[in-house]
Amino acid sequence: MKDTGDYAPPKVWTWDAENGGQFAKTNRPIAGATHEKELPVGDNPLQLYSLATPNGVKVTVMLEELLAQGHRGAEYDAYLIEIKDGDQFGSGFVDLNPNSKIPALLDRSEPEPVRVFESGSILMYLAEKFGAFLPSERAKRAETLNWLFWQMGSAPYLGGGFGHFYAYAPIKIEYAIDRFAMESKRQLDVLDRRLAETRYLAGDDYTIADMAVWPWYGNLALGKLYGESGTFLDVASYKNVQRWTHEILKRPAVQRGRKVNRNWGEPNEQAPERHSAADLDKLES
């Protein structure tokens, strides 16, 4: 790897499999399976294959919120996909999500099993299936989807941009960190201004928009994303984001959902697999 001051892009880029820091062995410029591996299947209607990254937490929070509302059809088995080990490139997972990214969901309650991938798509699918957390009134529905798609478009700048260059890149590049820190703070300001007007992102009601945004920007506001990035970005100064973050954190379903498919941290925060409510209940006892 050359220092940035000496680097000139080649006419045709070629892949250096050792370039990329701690994720070098899990990122590649081609799609498809690298090995044969079937996915496990449990007894519940919904099968989730994921990891408790922000994108994964969106879906487990949604499922726990649905169960808290009494939707028994939202019972799910959650299986761990360890991305650092390349589980996302197994043949079974690639069949479920050809993009090889978590989370991926299989709904076996339909006449023909339905695969759903991309976290925003999963949130919409579940909201429509159960008639929950997505308003039916046209204007409120539009506002909810505005913020859902805002998150889908914005988070790559926070995660793949700021988070990567600040926390994971094998060399620190001042320009890259400055560029994406500026964008991350702009996004926090967008949220802070919105949350000065409304209790939740789409208005007075908690929706899939909040479930999508909170695992990223809420965890950032709590100082739980990318090490010391919270201090670096002065997240405490975004008072409305802080208020919203802590209000959502108090929700029991959020506290439960963030533990699913988690295999790091304190033991009472880890439920690498989840097959029934008892798997989470025992962590709380």
C-alpha positions as CSV (number, residue, x, y, z in Angstrom):
1,M,0.0,0.0,0.0
2,K,1.4,3.4,-1.0
3,D,1.2,6.5,1.0
4,T,-1.6,8.7,-0.3
5,G,0.8,11.4,-1.4
6,D,2.5,9.0,-3.8
7,Y,-0.5,7.3,-5.2
8,A,-1.7,7.7,-8.7
9,P,-4.7,5.7,-9.9
10,P,-3.8,3.1,-12.5
11,K,-5.6,3.1,-15.9
12,V,-7.3,-0.2,-14.9
13,W,-7.9,-1.1,-11.3
14,T,-7.0,-4.6,-10.1
15,W,-7.9,-6.2,-6.8
16,D,-5.2,-6.5,-4.1
17,A,-6.7,-9.1,-1.7
18,E,-4.5,-8.0,1.1
19,N,-5.5,-4.3,0.9
20,G,-8.4,-3.3,3.1
21,G,-7.5,-3.7,6.8
22,Q,-9.4,-6.0,9.0
23,F,-12.1,-6.6,6.4
24,A,-9.7,-7.5,3.6
25,K,-10.7,-11.1,3.7
26,T,-14.5,-10.4,3.6
27,N,-14.6,-7.8,0.8
28,R,-14.1,-8.7,-2.8
29,P,-15.0,-7.3,-6.2
30,I,-17.2,-10.3,-7.4
31,A,-20.5,-11.8,-6.2
32,G,-21.6,-15.3,-5.7
33,A,-20.9,-18.1,-3.2
34,T,-17.4,-19.2,-2.2
35,H,-18.4,-22.4,-0.6
36,E,-21.3,-24.8,-0.1
37,K,-23.2,-24.3,3.2
38,E,-26.8,-24.8,3.8
39,L,-28.7,-22.5,6.2
40,P,-30.2,-23.9,9.4
41,V,-34.0,-23.7,9.6
42,G,-36.0,-23.6,12.8
43,D,-39.7,-24.1,13.6
44,N,-41.0,-20.5,13.6
45,P,-42.7,-18.8,10.7
46,L,-39.8,-16.3,10.1
47,Q,-36.2,-17.2,9.7
48,L,-33.6,-14.5,10.2
49,Y,-30.0,-14.7,9.3
50,S,-28.1,-11.8,10.6
51,L,-25.6,-10.1,12.9
52,A,-26.2,-7.4,15.5
53,T,-24.6,-4.6,13.4
54,P,-26.9,-1.5,13.0
55,N,-28.5,-3.0,9.9
56,G,-29.2,-6.2,11.7
57,V,-30.6,-4.5,14.8
58,K,-33.2,-2.7,12.8
59,V,-34.9,-6.0,12.0
60,T,-34.6,-7.7,15.4
61,V,-36.0,-4.6,17.1
62,M,-38.9,-4.6,14.6
63,L,-39.6,-8.3,15.3
64,E,-39.5,-7.8,19.0
65,E,-41.8,-4.7,18.7
66,L,-44.3,-6.8,16.7
67,L,-44.2,-9.6,19.3
68,A,-44.7,-7.0,22.1
69,Q,-47.9,-5.9,20.2
70,G,-49.1,-9.5,20.3
71,H,-48.4,-10.5,16.7
72,R,-47.7,-14.2,17.2
73,G,-47.0,-14.6,13.5
74,A,-43.9,-12.6,14.0
75,E,-42.2,-15.4,16.0
76,Y,-38.8,-16.0,14.5
77,D,-35.6,-18.0,14.6
78,A,-32.5,-15.8,14.4
79,Y,-29.2,-17.4,13.3
80,L,-25.8,-15.8,13.5
81,I,-24.0,-14.9,10.3
82,E,-20.4,-14.2,11.2
83,I,-19.3,-11.8,8.4
84,K,-15.6,-11.9,9.4
85,D,-15.7,-15.6,8.8
86,G,-17.3,-15.2,5.4
87,D,-20.6,-16.9,6.4
88,Q,-22.4,-14.5,4.0
89,F,-20.7,-16.1,1.1
90,G,-22.1,-19.6,1.8
91,S,-24.3,-21.0,-0.9
92,G,-27.5,-21.0,1.3
93,F,-27.1,-17.4,2.3
94,V,-26.3,-16.3,-1.3
95,D,-29.5,-18.0,-2.5
96,L,-31.4,-15.9,0.1
97,N,-29.5,-12.7,-0.6
98,P,-27.4,-12.6,-3.8
99,N,-25.8,-9.4,-2.4
100,S,-24.2,-11.3,0.4
101,K,-25.1,-8.7,3.1
102,I,-26.9,-9.1,6.4
103,P,-29.8,-9.2,7.3
104,A,-31.8,-11.6,5.2
105,L,-35.2,-13.0,6.1
106,L,-37.2,-16.0,4.9
107,D,-41.0,-16.0,5.5
108,R,-42.2,-19.5,5.5
109,S,-45.8,-18.6,6.5
110,E,-46.8,-17.8,3.0
111,P,-48.0,-20.5,0.5
112,E,-44.5,-20.2,-1.2
113,P,-41.6,-19.1,1.0
114,V,-40.7,-15.4,0.5
115,R,-37.1,-14.2,0.7
116,V,-36.6,-10.6,1.7
117,F,-33.2,-8.8,1.8
118,E,-32.0,-5.3,2.5
119,S,-32.9,-4.0,5.9
120,G,-35.3,-1.3,4.7
121,S,-37.1,-3.8,2.5
122,I,-37.5,-6.2,5.5
123,L,-38.9,-3.4,7.7
124,M,-41.5,-2.4,5.0
125,Y,-42.4,-6.1,4.3
126,L,-43.0,-6.8,8.0
127,A,-44.9,-3.5,8.5
128,E,-47.2,-4.3,5.6
129,K,-47.6,-7.9,6.6
130,F,-48.7,-7.1,10.1
131,G,-50.2,-3.7,9.6
132,A,-48.0,-2.1,12.2
133,F,-45.5,0.8,12.5
134,L,-46.3,2.2,9.0
135,P,-49.2,4.6,8.9
136,S,-52.0,3.9,6.3
137,E,-52.9,7.6,5.9
138,R,-51.1,8.8,2.7
139,A,-49.3,11.8,4.1
140,K,-48.1,10.1,7.3
141,R,-47.0,7.0,5.3
142,A,-45.0,9.3,2.9
143,E,-43.3,11.0,5.8
144,T,-42.4,7.7,7.3
145,L,-40.9,6.4,4.1
146,N,-39.1,9.7,3.6
147,W,-37.1,9.1,6.7
148,L,-36.7,5.4,6.0
149,F,-35.1,6.1,2.7
150,W,-33.2,9.0,4.1
151,Q,-31.5,6.5,6.4
152,M,-30.8,4.0,3.6
153,G,-29.1,6.7,1.6
154,S,-27.3,8.4,4.4
155,A,-25.9,5.6,6.5
156,P,-23.3,4.5,3.9
157,Y,-21.6,7.8,4.4
158,L,-21.6,7.3,8.2
159,G,-20.6,3.6,8.1
160,G,-18.6,3.0,5.0
161,G,-17.3,6.5,4.9
162,F,-16.7,8.0,8.3
163,G,-16.7,4.7,10.3
164,H,-14.4,3.0,7.9
165,F,-11.8,5.7,7.6
166,Y,-12.0,6.8,11.2
167,A,-12.0,3.3,12.9
168,Y,-11.1,0.5,10.4
169,A,-8.8,1.8,7.6
170,P,-5.3,0.4,7.8
171,I,-3.9,4.0,7.4
172,K,-5.4,7.3,8.6
173,I,-6.2,9.6,5.8
174,E,-6.9,13.2,7.0
175,Y,-8.8,14.2,3.9
176,A,-11.1,11.1,4.0
177,I,-11.8,11.5,7.8
178,D,-12.4,15.2,7.4
179,R,-14.7,14.7,4.4
180,F,-16.9,12.1,6.1
181,A,-16.8,13.7,9.5
182,M,-18.3,16.8,8.0
183,E,-21.0,14.8,6.3
184,S,-21.8,12.8,9.4
185,K,-22.2,16.0,11.4
186,R,-24.4,17.4,8.7
187,Q,-26.6,14.4,8.9
188,L,-26.8,14.7,12.7
189,D,-27.9,18.3,12.2
190,V,-30.6,17.2,9.8
191,L,-31.9,14.8,12.5
192,D,-31.6,17.4,15.3
193,R,-33.6,20.0,13.4
194,R,-36.3,17.5,12.5
195,L,-36.5,16.2,16.1
196,A,-36.9,19.7,17.4
197,E,-40.2,19.8,15.6
198,T,-41.5,16.3,16.3
199,R,-41.3,13.6,19.0
200,Y,-40.4,10.9,16.4
201,L,-39.0,11.2,12.9
202,A,-42.4,10.8,11.1
203,G,-44.4,12.7,13.7
204,D,-46.1,11.8,16.9
205,D,-45.9,8.0,16.3
206,Y,-43.0,5.6,16.6
207,T,-42.5,4.0,13.2
208,I,-40.2,1.9,11.1
209,A,-38.4,5.1,10.3
210,D,-37.2,5.3,13.9
211,M,-36.3,1.6,13.9
212,A,-34.1,2.2,10.9
213,V,-32.4,5.3,12.0
214,W,-31.9,4.6,15.7
215,P,-29.4,1.6,15.4
216,W,-27.1,3.9,13.5
217,Y,-27.5,7.4,14.8
218,G,-28.8,6.5,18.2
219,N,-25.8,4.3,18.9
220,L,-23.6,7.1,17.6
221,A,-25.3,9.5,20.0
222,L,-24.8,7.0,22.9
223,G,-21.0,6.8,22.1
224,K,-21.4,3.1,21.1
225,L,-20.3,3.3,17.5
226,Y,-16.7,3.5,16.3
227,G,-14.8,3.8,19.6
228,E,-14.3,7.5,20.5
229,S,-16.2,8.8,17.5
230,G,-18.9,10.2,19.7
231,T,-16.4,12.6,21.3
232,F,-14.8,13.3,18.0
233,L,-18.1,14.3,16.4
234,D,-19.4,16.1,19.6
235,V,-22.6,14.1,19.6
236,A,-23.6,15.4,23.0
237,S,-24.3,18.8,21.4
238,Y,-27.2,17.4,19.4
239,K,-29.8,17.8,22.2
240,N,-32.8,16.7,20.2
241,V,-31.1,13.6,18.9
242,Q,-30.0,12.8,22.5
243,R,-33.6,13.1,23.7
244,W,-35.0,10.9,21.0
245,T,-32.1,8.4,21.4
246,H,-32.7,7.9,25.1
247,E,-36.5,7.7,24.8
248,I,-36.2,4.9,22.3
249,L,-33.6,3.1,24.3
250,K,-36.1,2.7,27.2
251,R,-38.4,0.6,25.0
252,P,-38.3,-3.0,26.2
253,A,-38.4,-4.3,22.6
254,V,-35.4,-2.2,21.7
255,Q,-33.5,-3.5,24.6
256,R,-34.3,-7.1,23.6
257,G,-33.8,-6.7,19.9
258,R,-30.3,-5.2,20.2
259,K,-29.1,-8.4,22.0
260,V,-30.1,-10.8,19.2
261,N,-27.3,-12.1,17.0
262,R,-24.8,-10.4,19.2
263,N,-21.7,-12.3,20.1
264,W,-19.6,-9.6,21.7
265,G,-19.8,-7.4,24.8
266,E,-21.2,-8.3,28.3
267,P,-22.6,-11.9,28.6
268,N,-26.1,-10.6,29.5
269,E,-26.1,-8.6,26.2
270,Q,-25.4,-11.6,24.0
271,A,-28.0,-13.8,22.3
272,P,-26.1,-15.2,19.3
273,E,-29.2,-17.2,18.3
274,R,-32.8,-16.7,19.2
275,H,-35.5,-19.3,18.9
276,S,-38.1,-18.2,21.5
277,A,-38.7,-15.4,24.0
278,A,-37.0,-17.6,26.6
279,D,-33.6,-17.0,24.9
280,L,-33.9,-13.3,25.8
281,D,-35.8,-13.7,29.1
282,K,-32.9,-15.7,30.6
283,L,-30.5,-12.8,29.8
284,E,-32.8,-10.4,31.8
285,S,-33.2,-12.7,34.8
